[in-house]
Amino acid sequence: MVRQRFVSGRSERAGGSPSEGSAAVDPGFGEKTPRNRGVGMLIITAYGVFAISSFARALYQISTNFEASPVAYSLSAFAAAVYILATYALAHTSVLWWKVALAAVLVELIGVIGVGLWTVLEPELFNRSTVWSHFGAGYGYIPLILPFVGLLWLMIHRPRSA
């Protein structure tokens, strides 16, 4: 069995040369946890729950009564797509998926703030609610809090080459 230690984002085999590794080191603190482990797994799970629930909600709303509130139901479907993409991207650790996760979480933040404001300013367009209506009030404001948590987590785990 070959032992490896991680130094400055590269692994070094015991008695060998450095090779690329997937974990970085915080000087003096040991190995840094990959972003999809530990607290990251809780964040991914929260996004996964919202992905499933918003997808199910949008599918039901669109298939049963789309003409009742097409704007709200279309936004529900869009929110579902954003949550699905964010969940998938957060679960992967490459630089590319970090960038995709960052974009998805930023779109989510803009969406929840934008739709939240829109539902307050023009409530007649929203005779049915969405995940993001009134800043996620129907979901305990978690849709408003979640993108801030996601962005913080992504910034803590920013890859060196991003």
C-alpha atoms as a printed R data frame, in Angstrom:
    type eleno elety resid chain resno       x      y       z
1   ATOM     1    CA   MET     A     1   0.000  0.000   0.000
2   ATOM     2    CA   VAL     A     2   1.381  3.383  -1.027
3   ATOM     3    CA   ARG     A     3   0.920  6.210   1.445
4   ATOM     4    CA   GLN     A     4   0.284  9.668   0.120
5   ATOM     5    CA   ARG     A     5   0.405 13.048   1.738
6   ATOM     6    CA   PHE     A     6  -1.094 16.191   0.277
7   ATOM     7    CA   VAL     A     7   1.001 19.292  -0.196
8   ATOM     8    CA   SER     A     8  -0.278 22.523  -1.763
9   ATOM     9    CA   GLY     A     9  -2.982 20.845  -3.846
10  ATOM    10    CA   ARG     A    10  -0.693 18.055  -5.067
11  ATOM    11    CA   SER     A    11  -0.231 14.621  -3.622
12  ATOM    12    CA   GLU     A    12   3.205 13.295  -2.957
13  ATOM    13    CA   ARG     A    13   3.858  9.588  -2.686
14  ATOM    14    CA   ALA     A    14   5.952  8.574   0.266
15  ATOM    15    CA   GLY     A    15   9.486  8.592  -1.084
16  ATOM    16    CA   GLY     A    16   8.269  9.574  -4.569
17  ATOM    17    CA   SER     A    17   7.546 12.566  -6.709
18  ATOM    18    CA   PRO     A    18   4.542 14.828  -6.469
19  ATOM    19    CA   SER     A    19   1.483 14.020  -8.558
20  ATOM    20    CA   GLU     A    20  -1.782 15.889  -9.026
21  ATOM    21    CA   GLY     A    21  -4.253 15.290  -6.213
22  ATOM    22    CA   SER     A    22  -7.827 16.339  -5.574
23  ATOM    23    CA   ALA     A    23  -7.439 17.713  -2.065
24  ATOM    24    CA   ALA     A    24  -5.626 20.830  -0.974
25  ATOM    25    CA   VAL     A    25  -3.956 21.526   2.338
26  ATOM    26    CA   ASP     A    26  -4.693 24.306   4.754
27  ATOM    27    CA   PRO     A    27  -1.286 25.085   6.241
28  ATOM    28    CA   GLY     A    28  -1.204 23.839   9.786
29  ATOM    29    CA   PHE     A    29  -4.666 22.275   9.643
30  ATOM    30    CA   GLY     A    30  -4.153 19.089   7.626
31  ATOM    31    CA   GLU     A    31  -6.200 18.049   4.613
32  ATOM    32    CA   LYS     A    32  -9.003 20.279   3.426
33  ATOM    33    CA   THR     A    33 -12.314 18.470   3.057
34  ATOM    34    CA   PRO     A    34 -13.508 18.239  -0.563
35  ATOM    35    CA   ARG     A    35 -16.528 20.445  -1.186
36  ATOM    36    CA   ASN     A    36 -18.841 17.457  -1.669
37  ATOM    37    CA   ARG     A    37 -18.068 15.948   1.749
38  ATOM    38    CA   GLY     A    38 -18.936 16.922   5.321
39  ATOM    39    CA   VAL     A    39 -21.051 20.078   5.428
40  ATOM    40    CA   GLY     A    40 -20.991 20.061   1.626
41  ATOM    41    CA   MET     A    41 -22.979 16.828   1.655
42  ATOM    42    CA   LEU     A    42 -25.669 18.548   3.766
43  ATOM    43    CA   ILE     A    43 -25.803 21.432   1.285
44  ATOM    44    CA   ILE     A    44 -26.044 19.008  -1.649
45  ATOM    45    CA   THR     A    45 -28.823 17.149   0.167
46  ATOM    46    CA   ALA     A    46 -30.762 20.388   0.720
47  ATOM    47    CA   TYR     A    47 -30.414 21.223  -2.969
48  ATOM    48    CA   GLY     A    48 -31.474 17.682  -3.846
49  ATOM    49    CA   VAL     A    49 -34.620 17.963  -1.730
50  ATOM    50    CA   PHE     A    50 -35.509 21.237  -3.452
51  ATOM    51    CA   ALA     A    51 -34.713 19.725  -6.861
52  ATOM    52    CA   ILE     A    52 -37.094 16.825  -6.280
53  ATOM    53    CA   SER     A    53 -39.850 18.851  -4.620
54  ATOM    54    CA   SER     A    54 -39.779 21.715  -7.140
55  ATOM    55    CA   PHE     A    55 -39.679 19.274 -10.072
56  ATOM    56    CA   ALA     A    56 -42.651 17.323  -8.702
57  ATOM    57    CA   ARG     A    57 -44.547 20.543  -8.010
58  ATOM    58    CA   ALA     A    58 -43.877 21.955 -11.499
59  ATOM    59    CA   LEU     A    59 -44.750 18.669 -13.205
60  ATOM    60    CA   TYR     A    60 -48.047 18.472 -11.322
61  ATOM    61    CA   GLN     A    61 -48.909 22.144 -11.871
62  ATOM    62    CA   ILE     A    62 -48.122 22.114 -15.588
63  ATOM    63    CA   SER     A    63 -49.802 18.788 -16.310
64  ATOM    64    CA   THR     A    64 -53.020 19.506 -14.398
65  ATOM    65    CA   ASN     A    65 -53.812 23.202 -14.775
66  ATOM    66    CA   PHE     A    66 -51.165 25.168 -16.709
67  ATOM    67    CA   GLU     A    67 -53.627 27.720 -18.084
68  ATOM    68    CA   ALA     A    68 -54.594 28.805 -14.549
69  ATOM    69    CA   SER     A    69 -51.235 30.504 -13.981
70  ATOM    70    CA   PRO     A    70 -48.741 30.015 -16.819
71  ATOM    71    CA   VAL     A    71 -46.190 32.528 -15.489
72  ATOM    72    CA   ALA     A    72 -46.047 30.977 -12.018
73  ATOM    73    CA   TYR     A    73 -45.974 27.409 -13.335
74  ATOM    74    CA   SER     A    74 -43.258 28.204 -15.884
75  ATOM    75    CA   LEU     A    75 -41.174 29.790 -13.124
76  ATOM    76    CA   SER     A    76 -41.709 26.662 -11.009
77  ATOM    77    CA   ALA     A    77 -40.289 24.573 -13.854
78  ATOM    78    CA   PHE     A    78 -37.349 26.965 -14.246
79  ATOM    79    CA   ALA     A    79 -36.636 26.802 -10.494
80  ATOM    80    CA   ALA     A    80 -36.694 23.006 -10.690
81  ATOM    81    CA   ALA     A    81 -34.147 23.034 -13.527
82  ATOM    82    CA   VAL     A    82 -31.884 25.390 -11.564
83  ATOM    83    CA   TYR     A    83 -32.046 23.212  -8.430
84  ATOM    84    CA   ILE     A    84 -31.348 20.042 -10.435
85  ATOM    85    CA   LEU     A    85 -28.312 21.619 -12.127
86  ATOM    86    CA   ALA     A    86 -27.019 23.081  -8.848
87  ATOM    87    CA   THR     A    87 -27.381 19.724  -7.070
88  ATOM    88    CA   TYR     A    88 -25.488 17.878  -9.787
89  ATOM    89    CA   ALA     A    89 -22.763 20.505 -10.065
90  ATOM    90    CA   LEU     A    90 -22.231 20.772  -6.294
91  ATOM    91    CA   ALA     A    91 -21.797 17.002  -6.094
92  ATOM    92    CA   HIS     A    92 -18.822 17.072  -8.473
93  ATOM    93    CA   THR     A    93 -15.394 18.443  -7.604
94  ATOM    94    CA   SER     A    94 -13.746 19.503 -10.857
95  ATOM    95    CA   VAL     A    95 -13.037 23.138 -11.667
96  ATOM    96    CA   LEU     A    96 -15.591 23.023 -14.489
97  ATOM    97    CA   TRP     A    97 -18.346 21.792 -12.151
98  ATOM    98    CA   TRP     A    98 -17.355 24.409  -9.566
99  ATOM    99    CA   LYS     A    99 -17.972 27.082 -12.227
100 ATOM   100    CA   VAL     A   100 -21.288 25.492 -13.217
101 ATOM   101    CA   ALA     A   101 -22.324 25.306  -9.547
102 ATOM   102    CA   LEU     A   102 -21.377 28.953  -9.048
103 ATOM   103    CA   ALA     A   103 -23.441 29.999 -12.075
104 ATOM   104    CA   ALA     A   104 -26.430 27.888 -10.979
105 ATOM   105    CA   VAL     A   105 -26.383 29.236  -7.427
106 ATOM   106    CA   LEU     A   106 -26.081 32.824  -8.711
107 ATOM   107    CA   VAL     A   107 -29.051 32.248 -11.044
108 ATOM   108    CA   GLU     A   108 -30.941 30.797  -8.079
109 ATOM   109    CA   LEU     A   109 -30.156 33.881  -5.971
110 ATOM   110    CA   ILE     A   110 -31.227 36.252  -8.737
111 ATOM   111    CA   GLY     A   111 -34.330 34.133  -9.306
112 ATOM   112    CA   VAL     A   112 -35.494 34.028  -5.716
113 ATOM   113    CA   ILE     A   113 -34.922 37.762  -5.236
114 ATOM   114    CA   GLY     A   114 -36.396 38.667  -8.626
115 ATOM   115    CA   VAL     A   115 -39.440 36.423  -8.373
116 ATOM   116    CA   GLY     A   116 -39.869 37.397  -4.729
117 ATOM   117    CA   LEU     A   117 -40.024 41.069  -5.687
118 ATOM   118    CA   TRP     A   118 -42.206 40.332  -8.686
119 ATOM   119    CA   THR     A   119 -44.767 38.477  -6.564
120 ATOM   120    CA   VAL     A   120 -44.947 41.426  -4.183
121 ATOM   121    CA   LEU     A   121 -45.141 44.101  -6.903
122 ATOM   122    CA   GLU     A   122 -47.461 42.309  -9.354
123 ATOM   123    CA   PRO     A   123 -49.408 39.710  -7.361
124 ATOM   124    CA   GLU     A   124 -52.114 39.436 -10.069
125 ATOM   125    CA   LEU     A   125 -49.639 37.499 -12.257
126 ATOM   126    CA   PHE     A   126 -49.155 35.000  -9.444
127 ATOM   127    CA   ASN     A   127 -52.558 33.675  -8.514
128 ATOM   128    CA   ARG     A   128 -50.651 30.463  -7.736
129 ATOM   129    CA   SER     A   129 -47.353 30.385  -5.886
130 ATOM   130    CA   THR     A   130 -43.942 29.108  -6.936
131 ATOM   131    CA   VAL     A   131 -40.982 27.909  -4.887
132 ATOM   132    CA   TRP     A   132 -39.583 31.437  -5.087
133 ATOM   133    CA   SER     A   133 -42.850 33.362  -4.463
134 ATOM   134    CA   HIS     A   134 -42.551 35.934  -1.689
135 ATOM   135    CA   PHE     A   135 -38.863 35.031  -1.332
136 ATOM   136    CA   GLY     A   136 -39.658 31.381  -0.563
137 ATOM   137    CA   ALA     A   137 -42.111 32.142   2.249
138 ATOM   138    CA   GLY     A   138 -44.054 28.934   1.522
139 ATOM   139    CA   TYR     A   139 -40.872 26.965   2.208
140 ATOM   140    CA   GLY     A   140 -39.816 28.779   5.365
141 ATOM   141    CA   TYR     A   141 -37.598 31.208   3.418
142 ATOM   142    CA   ILE     A   142 -35.099 28.403   2.843
143 ATOM   143    CA   PRO     A   143 -35.021 29.238  -0.913
144 ATOM   144    CA   LEU     A   144 -33.757 32.703   0.073
145 ATOM   145    CA   ILE     A   145 -31.160 31.411   2.541
146 ATOM   146    CA   LEU     A   146 -29.896 28.434   0.515
147 ATOM   147    CA   PRO     A   147 -28.107 30.362  -2.266
148 ATOM   148    CA   PHE     A   148 -26.184 32.420   0.294
149 ATOM   149    CA   VAL     A   149 -25.076 29.205   2.019
150 ATOM   150    CA   GLY     A   150 -24.206 27.684  -1.366
151 ATOM   151    CA   LEU     A   151 -22.173 30.730  -2.419
152 ATOM   152    CA   LEU     A   152 -20.309 30.804   0.882
153 ATOM   153    CA   TRP     A   153 -19.482 27.105   0.547
154 ATOM   154    CA   LEU     A   154 -18.307 27.561  -3.028
155 ATOM   155    CA   MET     A   155 -16.088 30.516  -2.069
156 ATOM   156    CA   ILE     A   156 -14.528 28.544   0.777
157 ATOM   157    CA   HIS     A   157 -13.826 25.730  -1.676
158 ATOM   158    CA   ARG     A   158 -12.736 27.867  -4.613
159 ATOM   159    CA   PRO     A   159 -10.297 25.938  -6.801
160 ATOM   160    CA   ARG     A   160  -6.929 27.571  -7.409
161 ATOM   161    CA   SER     A   161  -7.383 27.651 -11.177
162 ATOM   162    CA   ALA     A   162 -10.867 29.248 -11.127
